[in-house]
Amino acid sequence: MTTSVLFDAQGPRAKQRNILYTVVFVAVLVAAGWWVFSSLAEKQQLDWVKWEPFFTSPQPWETYIWPGLQNTLKAAFFALLIALPLGALFGIGRLSDHRWMRMPSGVVVEFFRAIPVLILMITANAAYAEFTTLATEDRLLYAVVTGLVLYNASVLAEIVRAGILSLPRGQTDAAKAIGMRKGQTMRYVLLPQSVTAMLPAIVSQIVVIVKDTALGGAVLTFPELLASVRPMSANYGANTIACFTIIALIYMALNFALTSFASWLEGRLRRGKKSTGAVVGAAPAGGLEITDAPTVKTGGTDKI
């Protein structure tokens, strides 16, 4: 029996058990799928009349889906636009040598990261209703964006802090050796190198921001993409399953586009950082001419 570095090779009985488990799992999965399909067909949710409006008429797209998608993208865009620099600021603040900057940054990050984003949205909506005269539509947008910013900025702060701390200690030491101050080291050495390491986590958080806009529609009646299901289903004969399926596909396409762009950008950044392997000679400092050092022969070996 051969072994691997990570696990022992399976014996005959283990292989038989794995085959049996696989067959049972596939059978249960097929049975569950058939039960769901039969239930939907029995309730007439798979009839063509329920799906036809999405393929034969532009009305559901123009009246419900497109306005909801616009509000979703608007809320996600403003939340990301504010949360990303704010998170970077607090993440760098937590790494500061000054206690007066490090302690408040840590308190803010830990506080808002511990509170559910839905509570932040509800609290922001109540505060805007109490202390401002904003119109209802604007107030809902501001409340959703505020909740998303407060929560995701704290998460992004931890991503930035972890990305910077993941760099080798030698990067900071080399920057200090050439006389860089800490601010210059952070701006010119650490942040540019940590962006590539942070990018997958940042993109994952962007996807979370896009999906969390649905919380505003479910609780605050913010007219985002998912909230368009209720009026659309009521207008087209209770085709709830069809509406949810179309909306889910739109979310999947949107998030897939974001992750694909991030993967392309990450690969481009990594390729851009690779050295060409060329050796660049250093020019003599101060205009001094460097001459060849004498060669001393010792024990049959030439030494300089």
Buried (B, 14 or more C-beta within 10 A) or exposed (E): EEEEEEEEEEEEEEEEEEEEEEEEEEEEEEEEEEEEEEEBEEEEBBBEEBBEBBEEEEEBBEBBBBBBBEBBBBBBEBBBEBBBEBBBBBBBBBBBEEEEBBEEBBEBBEEBBEBEBBEBBBBBBEBBBEEEEBEEEEBBBBBBBBBBBBBBBBBBBBBBBBBBEEBEEEBBEEBEEEEBEBEEBBEEBBBEBBBBBBBBBBBBBBBBBBBBBBBBBEBBEBBBBBBBBBBBBEBBEBBBBBBEBBBEEBBEEBBEEBBEEBEEBBEEEEEEEEEEEEEEEEEEEEEEEEEEEEEEEEEEEEEE
